[in-house]
Amino acid sequence: MAIANILLVDDEIPFLETMTKRLTKREFITESASGAPEAIRMLEINSLIEVVILDVKMPEMDGLSALKIIRQRFPLVEVIMLTGHATIESAIEGMKLGAFDYLMKPCDMEQLVSKVREAAMKKRRHEEKIIEAELKKITVSRI
């Protein structure tokens, strides 16, 4: 089984290709999108995505705007913000909007892998709690 299903979102194509290869080598199922609108469309059609690694600074729609949409429409999907243009303000804003974490480019690959694993486990725990609550509801209603 793959460690996690990831969607990598960045407008820098060479970075996207390199990171996809590096993450796939580490047994992640990795999809990629070159912008936020494409990423949102991918989330709509692929319910297996657990973690989005999202660049902050992109044309058309920036990462913080995309994060807001992802949190609203796909609340269980965890988002790790990744940027080469970090400011304390954008990091704080990202965390307030519900990002799992915020890393600087270039990030240490092992640190990113560790964060992705943690984020995927958090999503899986939430899903398990929802299933348990649903089963409990079904069981109680039969009594």
C-alpha positions in Angstrom: 0.0 0.0 0.0 1.2 3.5 -0.8 2.2 5.7 2.1 -0.2 8.4 1.0 -2.0 9.9 -2.0 -0.6 13.4 -2.7 -1.5 16.2 -4.9 1.5 18.5 -5.6 0.5 22.0 -6.8 3.1 24.4 -8.2 3.4 26.7 -11.2 7.1 25.9 -11.6 7.0 22.9 -14.0 10.6 21.7 -13.4 10.1 21.8 -9.6 6.8 19.9 -10.0 8.4 17.2 -12.1 11.4 16.8 -9.8 9.3 16.6 -6.7 6.8 14.2 -8.3 9.7 11.8 -9.1 11.2 12.2 -5.6 7.9 11.5 -3.8 7.0 8.7 -6.1 10.3 7.0 -5.4 9.3 7.1 -1.7 6.2 5.1 -2.4 3.7 8.0 -2.5 1.0 8.1 -5.1 1.6 11.5 -6.5 -0.6 13.6 -8.8 0.5 17.1 -9.9 -1.2 20.3 -11.0 0.4 23.4 -12.4 -2.1 25.8 -10.8 -4.8 26.1 -8.1 -7.8 25.9 -10.5 -6.5 22.6 -11.9 -5.8 21.3 -8.4 -9.4 22.0 -7.3 -10.7 20.2 -10.4 -8.5 17.2 -9.6 -9.8 17.1 -6.0 -13.3 17.0 -7.4 -12.6 13.9 -9.4 -10.1 12.0 -7.2 -11.5 11.4 -3.7 -8.4 9.3 -2.8 -6.2 12.4 -2.4 -5.2 12.8 1.2 -2.6 15.6 1.2 -2.2 18.6 -1.0 1.3 20.2 -1.1 0.4 23.7 -2.2 2.7 26.5 -3.4 1.8 29.9 -2.0 2.8 32.2 -4.8 1.1 31.3 -8.1 -0.5 33.2 -10.9 -4.2 33.1 -11.5 -5.0 32.0 -7.9 -2.5 32.1 -5.0 -2.1 29.3 -2.5 -4.0 31.0 0.3 -7.1 31.5 -1.9 -6.8 27.9 -3.0 -6.4 26.8 0.7 -9.7 28.6 1.6 -11.6 26.7 -1.2 -10.0 23.3 -0.3 -10.9 23.7 3.4 -14.5 24.6 2.5 -15.1 21.9 -0.2 -12.8 19.1 0.9 -12.5 19.6 4.7 -10.8 16.3 5.4 -8.0 16.8 2.9 -4.8 18.1 4.7 -2.8 20.9 3.1 0.9 21.6 3.5 1.9 25.1 2.3 5.2 25.3 0.5 6.8 28.5 -0.6 10.1 30.2 -1.6 8.6 33.6 -0.7 7.6 33.1 2.9 6.6 35.9 5.1 5.6 35.5 8.7 2.2 37.0 7.8 1.5 34.5 5.1 2.5 31.6 7.3 0.3 32.8 10.1 -2.6 33.4 7.6 -2.1 29.9 6.2 -2.2 28.3 9.6 -5.3 30.3 10.6 -7.0 29.1 7.4 -6.4 25.5 8.4 -3.1 24.5 6.7 -1.5 21.4 8.3 1.9 23.0 8.1 4.0 25.5 6.3 7.5 24.8 4.8 10.1 26.9 3.0 11.5 26.0 -0.4 13.8 24.4 -0.9 12.6 22.1 1.9 14.4 19.2 3.3 13.0 16.1 1.6 12.9 14.0 4.8 11.1 16.8 6.6 8.5 17.0 3.8 8.0 13.2 3.8 7.5 13.2 7.6 5.0 16.1 7.4 3.1 14.3 4.6 2.9 11.1 6.6 1.6 13.0 9.6 -1.0 14.8 7.5 -2.2 11.6 5.9 -2.5 9.9 9.3 -4.5 12.9 10.6 -6.9 12.6 7.7 -7.3 8.8 8.2 -8.0 9.3 11.9 -10.7 11.8 11.1 -12.3 9.4 8.5 -12.2 6.6 11.1 -14.0 8.8 13.6 -16.7 9.7 11.1 -17.2 6.0 10.2 -17.4 5.1 13.9 -20.0 7.8 14.5 -22.1 6.7 11.5 -22.0 3.1 12.7 -23.0 4.1 16.2 -25.9 6.1 14.8 -27.0 3.1 12.8 -26.7 0.8 15.7 -28.6 3.1 18.1 -31.4 3.7 15.6 -32.0 -0.1 15.4 -32.4 -0.5 19.2 
